[in-house]
Amino acid sequence: MGYQVMGASGYLCTPDLPWGDMDVASCLVRAVNAHDPAGFAILYADLDDLILMRRSLGRPKDHRRANELEVLRP
């Protein structure tokens, strides 16, 4: 499901995806929380969690994206 607000857009994740053994709920605790001027909150998975999420899904396109994200690590 796509979303778009002023200054940001992307895709929403759901716990209903096949995450394998990954505990997705724990990612919510570590999520980065941003607010737009109207107070709308957006939670972003941190980079390590995002990479783990991509690898947990296991599809070839997710592994490719995880490899791309690895380059962004400091």
mmCIF file of the N, C-alpha and C atoms, coordinates in Angstrom:
data_MODEL
# 
_entry.id   MODEL 
# 
loop_
_atom_site.group_PDB 
_atom_site.id 
_atom_site.type_symbol 
_atom_site.label_atom_id 
_atom_site.label_alt_id 
_atom_site.label_comp_id 
_atom_site.label_asym_id 
_atom_site.label_entity_id 
_atom_site.label_seq_id 
_atom_site.pdbx_PDB_ins_code 
_atom_site.Cartn_x 
_atom_site.Cartn_y 
_atom_site.Cartn_z 
_atom_site.occupancy 
_atom_site.B_iso_or_equiv 
_atom_site.pdbx_formal_charge 
_atom_site.auth_seq_id 
_atom_site.auth_comp_id 
_atom_site.auth_asym_id 
_atom_site.auth_atom_id 
_atom_site.pdbx_PDB_model_num 
ATOM 1   N N  . MET A 1 1  ? 0.855  -1.164  0.000  1.00 0.00 ? 1  MET A N  1 
ATOM 2   C CA . MET A 1 1  ? 0.000  0.000   0.000  1.00 0.00 ? 1  MET A CA 1 
ATOM 3   C C  . MET A 1 1  ? 0.907  1.235   0.000  1.00 0.00 ? 1  MET A C  1 
ATOM 4   N N  . GLY A 1 2  ? 0.715  2.128   -0.918 1.00 0.00 ? 2  GLY A N  1 
ATOM 5   C CA . GLY A 1 2  ? 1.521  3.332   -0.977 1.00 0.00 ? 2  GLY A CA 1 
ATOM 6   C C  . GLY A 1 2  ? 0.899  4.457   -0.163 1.00 0.00 ? 2  GLY A C  1 
ATOM 7   N N  . TYR A 1 3  ? 1.721  5.380   0.262  1.00 0.00 ? 3  TYR A N  1 
ATOM 8   C CA . TYR A 1 3  ? 1.235  6.568   0.946  1.00 0.00 ? 3  TYR A CA 1 
ATOM 9   C C  . TYR A 1 3  ? 2.046  7.751   0.457  1.00 0.00 ? 3  TYR A C  1 
ATOM 10  N N  . GLN A 1 4  ? 1.481  8.924   0.624  1.00 0.00 ? 4  GLN A N  1 
ATOM 11  C CA . GLN A 1 4  ? 2.216  10.124  0.243  1.00 0.00 ? 4  GLN A CA 1 
ATOM 12  C C  . GLN A 1 4  ? 1.716  11.286  1.087  1.00 0.00 ? 4  GLN A C  1 
ATOM 13  N N  . VAL A 1 5  ? 2.652  11.991  1.695  1.00 0.00 ? 5  VAL A N  1 
ATOM 14  C CA . VAL A 1 5  ? 2.369  13.220  2.419  1.00 0.00 ? 5  VAL A CA 1 
ATOM 15  C C  . VAL A 1 5  ? 3.411  14.227  1.968  1.00 0.00 ? 5  VAL A C  1 
ATOM 16  N N  . MET A 1 6  ? 3.198  15.475  2.236  1.00 0.00 ? 6  MET A N  1 
ATOM 17  C CA . MET A 1 6  ? 4.142  16.490  1.805  1.00 0.00 ? 6  MET A CA 1 
ATOM 18  C C  . MET A 1 6  ? 5.548  16.153  2.320  1.00 0.00 ? 6  MET A C  1 
ATOM 19  N N  . GLY A 1 7  ? 6.479  15.986  1.408  1.00 0.00 ? 7  GLY A N  1 
ATOM 20  C CA . GLY A 1 7  ? 7.860  15.730  1.786  1.00 0.00 ? 7  GLY A CA 1 
ATOM 21  C C  . GLY A 1 7  ? 8.224  14.274  1.996  1.00 0.00 ? 7  GLY A C  1 
ATOM 22  N N  . ALA A 1 8  ? 7.269  13.340  1.858  1.00 0.00 ? 8  ALA A N  1 
ATOM 23  C CA . ALA A 1 8  ? 7.593  11.921  2.061  1.00 0.00 ? 8  ALA A CA 1 
ATOM 24  C C  . ALA A 1 8  ? 6.604  11.051  1.312  1.00 0.00 ? 8  ALA A C  1 
ATOM 25  N N  . SER A 1 9  ? 7.080  9.909   0.888  1.00 0.00 ? 9  SER A N  1 
ATOM 26  C CA . SER A 1 9  ? 6.205  8.897   0.304  1.00 0.00 ? 9  SER A CA 1 
ATOM 27  C C  . SER A 1 9  ? 6.874  7.548   0.454  1.00 0.00 ? 9  SER A C  1 
ATOM 28  N N  . GLY A 1 10 ? 6.133  6.481   0.292  1.00 0.00 ? 10 GLY A N  1 
ATOM 29  C CA . GLY A 1 10 ? 6.719  5.157   0.429  1.00 0.00 ? 10 GLY A CA 1 
ATOM 30  C C  . GLY A 1 10 ? 5.659  4.083   0.493  1.00 0.00 ? 10 GLY A C  1 
ATOM 31  N N  . TYR A 1 11 ? 6.022  2.988   1.111  1.00 0.00 ? 11 TYR A N  1 
ATOM 32  C CA . TYR A 1 11 ? 5.114  1.861   1.228  1.00 0.00 ? 11 TYR A CA 1 
ATOM 33  C C  . TYR A 1 11 ? 4.945  1.487   2.690  1.00 0.00 ? 11 TYR A C  1 
ATOM 34  N N  . LEU A 1 12 ? 3.755  1.058   3.020  1.00 0.00 ? 12 LEU A N  1 
ATOM 35  C CA . LEU A 1 12 ? 3.452  0.648   4.384  1.00 0.00 ? 12 LEU A CA 1 
ATOM 36  C C  . LEU A 1 12 ? 3.724  -0.838  4.542  1.00 0.00 ? 12 LEU A C  1 
ATOM 37  N N  . CYS A 1 13 ? 4.255  -1.226  5.666  1.00 0.00 ? 13 CYS A N  1 
ATOM 38  C CA . CYS A 1 13 ? 4.481  -2.640  5.977  1.00 0.00 ? 13 CYS A CA 1 
ATOM 39  C C  . CYS A 1 13 ? 3.390  -3.109  6.918  1.00 0.00 ? 13 CYS A C  1 
ATOM 40  N N  . THR A 1 14 ? 3.132  -4.387  6.883  1.00 0.00 ? 14 THR A N  1 
ATOM 41  C CA . THR A 1 14 ? 2.124  -4.959  7.756  1.00 0.00 ? 14 THR A CA 1 
ATOM 42  C C  . THR A 1 14 ? 2.681  -6.220  8.419  1.00 0.00 ? 14 THR A C  1 
ATOM 43  N N  . PRO A 1 15 ? 2.303  -6.496  9.656  1.00 0.00 ? 15 PRO A N  1 
ATOM 44  C CA . PRO A 1 15 ? 2.726  -7.740  10.309 1.00 0.00 ? 15 PRO A CA 1 
ATOM 45  C C  . PRO A 1 15 ? 2.186  -8.974  9.588  1.00 0.00 ? 15 PRO A C  1 
ATOM 46  N N  . ASP A 1 16 ? 1.224  -8.792  8.673  1.00 0.00 ? 16 ASP A N  1 
ATOM 47  C CA . ASP A 1 16 ? 0.637  -9.923  7.961  1.00 0.00 ? 16 ASP A CA 1 
ATOM 48  C C  . ASP A 1 16 ? 1.537  -10.478 6.861  1.00 0.00 ? 16 ASP A C  1 
ATOM 49  N N  . LEU A 1 17 ? 2.640  -9.793  6.537  1.00 0.00 ? 17 LEU A N  1 
ATOM 50  C CA . LEU A 1 17 ? 3.568  -10.319 5.539  1.00 0.00 ? 17 LEU A CA 1 
ATOM 51  C C  . LEU A 1 17 ? 4.300  -11.532 6.108  1.00 0.00 ? 17 LEU A C  1 
ATOM 52  N N  . PRO A 1 18 ? 4.834  -12.400 5.245  1.00 0.00 ? 18 PRO A N  1 
ATOM 53  C CA . PRO A 1 18 ? 5.520  -13.618 5.726  1.00 0.00 ? 18 PRO A CA 1 
ATOM 54  C C  . PRO A 1 18 ? 6.916  -13.320 6.254  1.00 0.00 ? 18 PRO A C  1 
ATOM 55  N N  . TRP A 1 19 ? 7.022  -12.871 7.492  1.00 0.00 ? 19 TRP A N  1 
ATOM 56  C CA . TRP A 1 19 ? 8.292  -12.436 8.072  1.00 0.00 ? 19 TRP A CA 1 
ATOM 57  C C  . TRP A 1 19 ? 9.152  -13.584 8.567  1.00 0.00 ? 19 TRP A C  1 
ATOM 58  N N  . GLY A 1 20 ? 8.705  -14.807 8.450  1.00 0.00 ? 20 GLY A N  1 
ATOM 59  C CA . GLY A 1 20 ? 9.492  -15.944 8.942  1.00 0.00 ? 20 GLY A CA 1 
ATOM 60  C C  . GLY A 1 20 ? 9.594  -15.886 10.455 1.00 0.00 ? 20 GLY A C  1 
ATOM 61  N N  . ASP A 1 21 ? 10.804 -16.069 10.979 1.00 0.00 ? 21 ASP A N  1 
ATOM 62  C CA . ASP A 1 21 ? 11.015 -16.076 12.438 1.00 0.00 ? 21 ASP A CA 1 
ATOM 63  C C  . ASP A 1 21 ? 11.220 -14.684 13.018 1.00 0.00 ? 21 ASP A C  1 
ATOM 64  N N  . MET A 1 22 ? 11.180 -13.658 12.182 1.00 0.00 ? 22 MET A N  1 
ATOM 65  C CA . MET A 1 22 ? 11.462 -12.299 12.656 1.00 0.00 ? 22 MET A CA 1 
ATOM 66  C C  . MET A 1 22 ? 10.313 -11.757 13.501 1.00 0.00 ? 22 MET A C  1 
ATOM 67  N N  . ASP A 1 23 ? 10.647 -11.151 14.636 1.00 0.00 ? 23 ASP A N  1 
ATOM 68  C CA . ASP A 1 23 ? 9.665  -10.488 15.497 1.00 0.00 ? 23 ASP A CA 1 
ATOM 69  C C  . ASP A 1 23 ? 9.531  -9.038  15.036 1.00 0.00 ? 23 ASP A C  1 
ATOM 70  N N  . VAL A 1 24 ? 8.552  -8.783  14.181 1.00 0.00 ? 24 VAL A N  1 
ATOM 71  C CA . VAL A 1 24 ? 8.392  -7.453  13.595 1.00 0.00 ? 24 VAL A CA 1 
ATOM 72  C C  . VAL A 1 24 ? 7.954  -6.423  14.631 1.00 0.00 ? 24 VAL A C  1 
ATOM 73  N N  . ALA A 1 25 ? 7.232  -6.857  15.635 1.00 0.00 ? 25 ALA A N  1 
ATOM 74  C CA . ALA A 1 25 ? 6.747  -5.927  16.656 1.00 0.00 ? 25 ALA A CA 1 
ATOM 75  C C  . ALA A 1 25 ? 7.907  -5.235  17.375 1.00 0.00 ? 25 ALA A C  1 
ATOM 76  N N  . SER A 1 26 ? 9.030  -5.925  17.543 1.00 0.00 ? 26 SER A N  1 
ATOM 77  C CA . SER A 1 26 ? 10.164 -5.302  18.223 1.00 0.00 ? 26 SER A CA 1 
ATOM 78  C C  . SER A 1 26 ? 10.751 -4.153  17.411 1.00 0.00 ? 26 SER A C  1 
ATOM 79  N N  . CYS A 1 27 ? 10.557 -4.170  16.099 1.00 0.00 ? 27 CYS A N  1 
ATOM 80  C CA . CYS A 1 27 ? 11.035 -3.068  15.251 1.00 0.00 ? 27 CYS A CA 1 
ATOM 81  C C  . CYS A 1 27 ? 10.283 -1.774  15.559 1.00 0.00 ? 27 CYS A C  1 
ATOM 82  N N  . LEU A 1 28 ? 9.022  -1.907  15.961 1.00 0.00 ? 28 LEU A N  1 
ATOM 83  C CA . LEU A 1 28 ? 8.218  -0.713  16.256 1.00 0.00 ? 28 LEU A CA 1 
ATOM 84  C C  . LEU A 1 28 ? 8.770  0.061   17.443 1.00 0.00 ? 28 LEU A C  1 
ATOM 85  N N  . VAL A 1 29 ? 9.338  -0.654  18.402 1.00 0.00 ? 29 VAL A N  1 
ATOM 86  C CA . VAL A 1 29 ? 9.909  -0.010  19.588 1.00 0.00 ? 29 VAL A CA 1 
ATOM 87  C C  . VAL A 1 29 ? 11.108 0.858   19.207 1.00 0.00 ? 29 VAL A C  1 
ATOM 88  N N  . ARG A 1 30 ? 11.861 0.397   18.206 1.00 0.00 ? 30 ARG A N  1 
ATOM 89  C CA . ARG A 1 30 ? 13.072 1.114   17.782 1.00 0.00 ? 30 ARG A CA 1 
ATOM 90  C C  . ARG A 1 30 ? 12.818 2.081   16.632 1.00 0.00 ? 30 ARG A C  1 
ATOM 91  N N  . ALA A 1 31 ? 11.603 2.156   16.154 1.00 0.00 ? 31 ALA A N  1 
ATOM 92  C CA . ALA A 1 31 ? 11.301 2.983   14.981 1.00 0.00 ? 31 ALA A CA 1 
ATOM 93  C C  . ALA A 1 31 ? 11.583 4.464   15.235 1.00 0.00 ? 31 ALA A C  1 
ATOM 94  N N  . VAL A 1 32 ? 11.988 5.129   14.170 1.00 0.00 ? 32 VAL A N  1 
ATOM 95  C CA . VAL A 1 32 ? 12.179 6.575   14.210 1.00 0.00 ? 32 VAL A CA 1 
ATOM 96  C C  . VAL A 1 32 ? 10.811 7.205   13.991 1.00 0.00 ? 32 VAL A C  1 
ATOM 97  N N  . ASN A 1 33 ? 10.453 8.164   14.811 1.00 0.00 ? 33 ASN A N  1 
ATOM 98  C CA . ASN A 1 33 ? 9.140  8.793   14.753 1.00 0.00 ? 33 ASN A CA 1 
ATOM 99  C C  . ASN A 1 33 ? 9.287  10.220  14.237 1.00 0.00 ? 33 ASN A C  1 
ATOM 100 N N  . ALA A 1 34 ? 8.624  10.528  13.135 1.00 0.00 ? 34 ALA A N  1 
ATOM 101 C CA . ALA A 1 34 ? 8.645  11.878  12.574 1.00 0.00 ? 34 ALA A CA 1 
ATOM 102 C C  . ALA A 1 34 ? 7.212  12.400  12.499 1.00 0.00 ? 34 ALA A C  1 
ATOM 103 N N  . HIS A 1 35 ? 7.070  13.717  12.579 1.00 0.00 ? 35 HIS A N  1 
ATOM 104 C CA . HIS A 1 35 ? 5.743  14.340  12.522 1.00 0.00 ? 35 HIS A CA 1 
ATOM 105 C C  . HIS A 1 35 ? 5.738  15.424  11.456 1.00 0.00 ? 35 HIS A C  1 
ATOM 106 N N  . ASP A 1 36 ? 4.635  15.495  10.713 1.00 0.00 ? 36 ASP A N  1 
ATOM 107 C CA . ASP A 1 36 ? 4.491  16.608  9.780  1.00 0.00 ? 36 ASP A CA 1 
ATOM 108 C C  . ASP A 1 36 ? 3.886  17.789  10.540 1.00 0.00 ? 36 ASP A C  1 
ATOM 109 N N  . PRO A 1 37 ? 3.808  18.977  9.938  1.00 0.00 ? 37 PRO A N  1 
ATOM 110 C CA . PRO A 1 37 ? 3.290  20.153  10.660 1.00 0.00 ? 37 PRO A CA 1 
ATOM 111 C C  . PRO A 1 37 ? 1.874  19.985  11.210 1.00 0.00 ? 37 PRO A C  1 
ATOM 112 N N  . ALA A 1 38 ? 1.084  19.123  10.594 1.00 0.00 ? 38 ALA A N  1 
ATOM 113 C CA . ALA A 1 38 ? -0.283 18.909  11.080 1.00 0.00 ? 38 ALA A CA 1 
ATOM 114 C C  . ALA A 1 38 ? -0.337 17.883  12.207 1.00 0.00 ? 38 ALA A C  1 
ATOM 115 N N  . GLY A 1 39 ? 0.814  17.291  12.560 1.00 0.00 ? 39 GLY A N  1 
ATOM 116 C CA . GLY A 1 39 ? 0.854  16.333  13.644 1.00 0.00 ? 39 GLY A CA 1 
ATOM 117 C C  . GLY A 1 39 ? 0.736  14.881  13.227 1.00 0.00 ? 39 GLY A C  1 
ATOM 118 N N  . PHE A 1 40 ? 0.654  14.619  11.921 1.00 0.00 ? 40 PHE A N  1 
ATOM 119 C CA . PHE A 1 40 ? 0.586  13.245  11.433 1.00 0.00 ? 40 PHE A CA 1 
ATOM 120 C C  . PHE A 1 40 ? 1.908  12.540  11.739 1.00 0.00 ? 40 PHE A C  1 
ATOM 121 N N  . ALA A 1 41 ? 1.861  11.398  12.402 1.00 0.00 ? 41 ALA A N  1 
ATOM 122 C CA . ALA A 1 41 ? 3.078  10.675  12.784 1.00 0.00 ? 41 ALA A CA 1 
ATOM 123 C C  . ALA A 1 41 ? 3.416  9.608   11.753 1.00 0.00 ? 41 ALA A C  1 
ATOM 124 N N  . ILE A 1 42 ? 4.694  9.506   11.444 1.00 0.00 ? 42 ILE A N  1 
ATOM 125 C CA . ILE A 1 42 ? 5.195  8.487   10.524 1.00 0.00 ? 42 ILE A CA 1 
ATOM 126 C C  . ILE A 1 42 ? 6.308  7.744   11.262 1.00 0.00 ? 42 ILE A C  1 
ATOM 127 N N  . LEU A 1 43 ? 6.201  6.420   11.332 1.00 0.00 ? 43 LEU A N  1 
ATOM 128 C CA . LEU A 1 43 ? 7.237  5.600   11.951 1.00 0.00 ? 43 LEU A CA 1 
ATOM 129 C C  . LEU A 1 43 ? 8.099  5.002   10.853 1.00 0.00 ? 43 LEU A C  1 
ATOM 130 N N  . TYR A 1 44 ? 9.406  5.172   10.981 1.00 0.00 ? 44 TYR A N  1 
ATOM 131 C CA . TYR A 1 44 ? 10.358 4.633   10.022 1.00 0.00 ? 44 TYR A CA 1 
ATOM 132 C C  . TYR A 1 44 ? 11.190 3.553   10.709 1.00 0.00 ? 44 TYR A C  1 
ATOM 133 N N  . ALA A 1 45 ? 11.317 2.394   10.061 1.00 0.00 ? 45 ALA A N  1 
ATOM 134 C CA . ALA A 1 45 ? 12.212 1.360   10.589 1.00 0.00 ? 45 ALA A CA 1 
ATOM 135 C C  . ALA A 1 45 ? 13.642 1.859   10.464 1.00 0.00 ? 45 ALA A C  1 
ATOM 136 N N  . ASP A 1 46 ? 14.475 1.569   11.474 1.00 0.00 ? 46 ASP A N  1 
ATOM 137 C CA . ASP A 1 46 ? 15.872 1.982   11.345 1.00 0.00 ? 46 ASP A CA 1 
ATOM 138 C C  . ASP A 1 46 ? 16.546 1.094   10.295 1.00 0.00 ? 46 ASP A C  1 
ATOM 139 N N  . LEU A 1 47 ? 17.711 1.492   9.842  1.00 0.00 ? 47 LEU A N  1 
ATOM 140 C CA . LEU A 1 47 ? 18.370 0.841   8.712  1.00 0.00 ? 47 LEU A CA 1 
ATOM 141 C C  . LEU A 1 47 ? 18.641 -0.637  8.976  1.00 0.00 ? 47 LEU A C  1 
ATOM 142 N N  . ASP A 1 48 ? 19.143 -0.969  10.162 1.00 0.00 ? 48 ASP A N  1 
ATOM 143 C CA . ASP A 1 48 ? 19.429 -2.374  10.471 1.00 0.00 ? 48 ASP A CA 1 
ATOM 144 C C  . ASP A 1 48 ? 18.165 -3.223  10.438 1.00 0.00 ? 48 ASP A C  1 
ATOM 145 N N  . ASP A 1 49 ? 17.072 -2.687  11.002 1.00 0.00 ? 49 ASP A N  1 
ATOM 146 C CA . ASP A 1 49 ? 15.807 -3.423  10.982 1.00 0.00 ? 49 ASP A CA 1 
ATOM 147 C C  . ASP A 1 49 ? 15.276 -3.551  9.558  1.00 0.00 ? 49 ASP A C  1 
ATOM 148 N N  . LEU A 1 50 ? 15.411 -2.510  8.775  1.00 0.00 ? 50 LEU A N  1 
ATOM 149 C CA . LEU A 1 50 ? 14.930 -2.552  7.397  1.00 0.00 ? 50 LEU A CA 1 
ATOM 150 C C  . LEU A 1 50 ? 15.674 -3.627  6.594  1.00 0.00 ? 50 LEU A C  1 
ATOM 151 N N  . ILE A 1 51 ? 16.982 -3.703  6.786  1.00 0.00 ? 51 ILE A N  1 
ATOM 152 C CA . ILE A 1 51 ? 17.771 -4.727  6.100  1.00 0.00 ? 51 ILE A CA 1 
ATOM 153 C C  . ILE A 1 51 ? 17.329 -6.120  6.557  1.00 0.00 ? 51 ILE A C  1 
ATOM 154 N N  . LEU A 1 52 ? 17.154 -6.294  7.869  1.00 0.00 ? 52 LEU A N  1 
ATOM 155 C CA . LEU A 1 52 ? 16.705 -7.575  8.402  1.00 0.00 ? 52 LEU A CA 1 
ATOM 156 C C  . LEU A 1 52 ? 15.315 -7.937  7.862  1.00 0.00 ? 52 LEU A C  1 
ATOM 157 N N  . MET A 1 53 ? 14.433 -6.958  7.772  1.00 0.00 ? 53 MET A N  1 
ATOM 158 C CA . MET A 1 53 ? 13.093 -7.203  7.251  1.00 0.00 ? 53 MET A CA 1 
ATOM 159 C C  . MET A 1 53 ? 13.160 -7.680  5.804  1.00 0.00 ? 53 MET A C  1 
ATOM 160 N N  . ARG A 1 54 ? 13.978 -7.022  4.994  1.00 0.00 ? 54 ARG A N  1 
ATOM 161 C CA . ARG A 1 54 ? 14.123 -7.415  3.589  1.00 0.00 ? 54 ARG A CA 1 
ATOM 162 C C  . ARG A 1 54 ? 14.658 -8.843  3.491  1.00 0.00 ? 54 ARG A C  1 
ATOM 163 N N  . ARG A 1 55 ? 15.674 -9.151  4.281  1.00 0.00 ? 55 ARG A N  1 
ATOM 164 C CA . ARG A 1 55 ? 16.256 -10.497 4.228  1.00 0.00 ? 55 ARG A CA 1 
ATOM 165 C C  . ARG A 1 55 ? 15.263 -11.551 4.738  1.00 0.00 ? 55 ARG A C  1 
ATOM 166 N N  . SER A 1 56 ? 14.456 -11.205 5.729  1.00 0.00 ? 56 SER A N  1 
ATOM 167 C CA . SER A 1 56 ? 13.485 -12.145 6.285  1.00 0.00 ? 56 SER A CA 1 
ATOM 168 C C  . SER A 1 56 ? 12.400 -12.503 5.280  1.00 0.00 ? 56 SER A C  1 
ATOM 169 N N  . LEU A 1 57 ? 12.025 -11.555 4.439  1.00 0.00 ? 57 LEU A N  1 
ATOM 170 C CA . LEU A 1 57 ? 11.015 -11.847 3.422  1.00 0.00 ? 57 LEU A CA 1 
ATOM 171 C C  . LEU A 1 57 ? 11.545 -12.862 2.421  1.00 0.00 ? 57 LEU A C  1 
ATOM 172 N N  . GLY A 1 58 ? 12.841 -12.762 2.101  1.00 0.00 ? 58 GLY A N  1 
ATOM 173 C CA . GLY A 1 58 ? 13.495 -13.804 1.330  1.00 0.00 ? 58 GLY A CA 1 
ATOM 174 C C  . GLY A 1 58 ? 13.302 -13.821 -0.171 1.00 0.00 ? 58 GLY A C  1 
ATOM 175 N N  . ARG A 1 59 ? 12.503 -12.912 -0.705 1.00 0.00 ? 59 ARG A N  1 
ATOM 176 C CA . ARG A 1 59 ? 12.329 -12.900 -2.156 1.00 0.00 ? 59 ARG A CA 1 
ATOM 177 C C  . ARG A 1 59 ? 13.590 -12.341 -2.809 1.00 0.00 ? 59 ARG A C  1 
ATOM 178 N N  . PRO A 1 60 ? 13.897 -12.750 -4.039 1.00 0.00 ? 60 PRO A N  1 
ATOM 179 C CA . PRO A 1 60 ? 15.089 -12.234 -4.720 1.00 0.00 ? 60 PRO A CA 1 
ATOM 180 C C  . PRO A 1 60 ? 15.141 -10.706 -4.746 1.00 0.00 ? 60 PRO A C  1 
ATOM 181 N N  . LYS A 1 61 ? 14.005 -10.047 -4.994 1.00 0.00 ? 61 LYS A N  1 
ATOM 182 C CA . LYS A 1 61 ? 14.019 -8.583  -5.047 1.00 0.00 ? 61 LYS A CA 1 
ATOM 183 C C  . LYS A 1 61 ? 14.317 -7.984  -3.667 1.00 0.00 ? 61 LYS A C  1 
ATOM 184 N N  . ASP A 1 62 ? 13.903 -8.660  -2.592 1.00 0.00 ? 62 ASP A N  1 
ATOM 185 C CA . ASP A 1 62 ? 14.186 -8.164  -1.243 1.00 0.00 ? 62 ASP A CA 1 
ATOM 186 C C  . ASP A 1 62 ? 15.658 -8.334  -0.895 1.00 0.00 ? 62 ASP A C  1 
ATOM 187 N N  . HIS A 1 63 ? 16.254 -9.429  -1.329 1.00 0.00 ? 63 HIS A N  1 
ATOM 188 C CA . HIS A 1 63 ? 17.697 -9.621  -1.100 1.00 0.00 ? 63 HIS A CA 1 
ATOM 189 C C  . HIS A 1 63 ? 18.506 -8.578  -1.873 1.00 0.00 ? 63 HIS A C  1 
ATOM 190 N N  . ARG A 1 64 ? 18.091 -8.268  -3.102 1.00 0.00 ? 64 ARG A N  1 
ATOM 191 C CA . ARG A 1 64 ? 18.786 -7.227  -3.869 1.00 0.00 ? 64 ARG A CA 1 
ATOM 192 C C  . ARG A 1 64 ? 18.689 -5.886  -3.152 1.00 0.00 ? 64 ARG A C  1 
ATOM 193 N N  . ARG A 1 65 ? 17.508 -5.556  -2.660 1.00 0.00 ? 65 ARG A N  1 
ATOM 194 C CA . ARG A 1 65 ? 17.318 -4.277  -1.966 1.00 0.00 ? 65 ARG A CA 1 
ATOM 195 C C  . ARG A 1 65 ? 18.120 -4.250  -0.667 1.00 0.00 ? 65 ARG A C  1 
ATOM 196 N N  . ALA A 1 66 ? 18.174 -5.364  0.065  1.00 0.00 ? 66 ALA A N  1 
ATOM 197 C CA . ALA A 1 66 ? 18.960 -5.422  1.294  1.00 0.00 ? 66 ALA A CA 1 
ATOM 198 C C  . ALA A 1 66 ? 20.432 -5.166  0.990  1.00 0.00 ? 66 ALA A C  1 
ATOM 199 N N  . ASN A 1 67 ? 20.932 -5.729  -0.112 1.00 0.00 ? 67 ASN A N  1 
ATOM 200 C CA . ASN A 1 67 ? 22.320 -5.485  -0.506 1.00 0.00 ? 67 ASN A CA 1 
ATOM 201 C C  . ASN A 1 67 ? 22.552 -4.007  -0.804 1.00 0.00 ? 67 ASN A C  1 
ATOM 202 N N  . GLU A 1 68 ? 21.580 -3.356  -1.445 1.00 0.00 ? 68 GLU A N  1 
ATOM 203 C CA . GLU A 1 68 ? 21.692 -1.918  -1.725 1.00 0.00 ? 68 GLU A CA 1 
ATOM 204 C C  . GLU A 1 68 ? 21.696 -1.111  -0.425 1.00 0.00 ? 68 GLU A C  1 
ATOM 205 N N  . LEU A 1 69 ? 20.875 -1.522  0.534  1.00 0.00 ? 69 LEU A N  1 
ATOM 206 C CA . LEU A 1 69 ? 20.786 -0.810  1.802  1.00 0.00 ? 69 LEU A CA 1 
ATOM 207 C C  . LEU A 1 69 ? 22.039 -0.984  2.647  1.00 0.00 ? 69 LEU A C  1 
ATOM 208 N N  . GLU A 1 70 ? 22.710 -2.138  2.529  1.00 0.00 ? 70 GLU A N  1 
ATOM 209 C CA . GLU A 1 70 ? 23.945 -2.381  3.266  1.00 0.00 ? 70 GLU A CA 1 
ATOM 210 C C  . GLU A 1 70 ? 24.972 -1.286  3.014  1.00 0.00 ? 70 GLU A C  1 
ATOM 211 N N  . VAL A 1 71 ? 24.995 -0.755  1.800  1.00 0.00 ? 71 VAL A N  1 
ATOM 212 C CA . VAL A 1 71 ? 25.960 0.281   1.425  1.00 0.00 ? 71 VAL A CA 1 
ATOM 213 C C  . VAL A 1 71 ? 25.737 1.574   2.217  1.00 0.00 ? 71 VAL A C  1 
ATOM 214 N N  . LEU A 1 72 ? 24.515 1.778   2.697  1.00 0.00 ? 72 LEU A N  1 
ATOM 215 C CA . LEU A 1 72 ? 24.186 3.008   3.433  1.00 0.00 ? 72 LEU A CA 1 
ATOM 216 C C  . LEU A 1 72 ? 24.646 2.985   4.883  1.00 0.00 ? 72 LEU A C  1 
ATOM 217 N N  . ARG A 1 73 ? 25.062 1.808   5.364  1.00 0.00 ? 73 ARG A N  1 
ATOM 218 C CA . ARG A 1 73 ? 25.517 1.718   6.758  1.00 0.00 ? 73 ARG A CA 1 
ATOM 219 C C  . ARG A 1 73 ? 26.777 2.559   6.940  1.00 0.00 ? 73 ARG A C  1 
ATOM 220 N N  . PRO A 1 74 ? 26.862 3.287   8.069  1.00 0.00 ? 74 PRO A N  1 
ATOM 221 C CA . PRO A 1 74 ? 28.067 4.108   8.316  1.00 0.00 ? 74 PRO A CA 1 
ATOM 222 C C  . PRO A 1 74 ? 29.301 3.258   8.555  1.00 0.00 ? 74 PRO A C  1 
# 
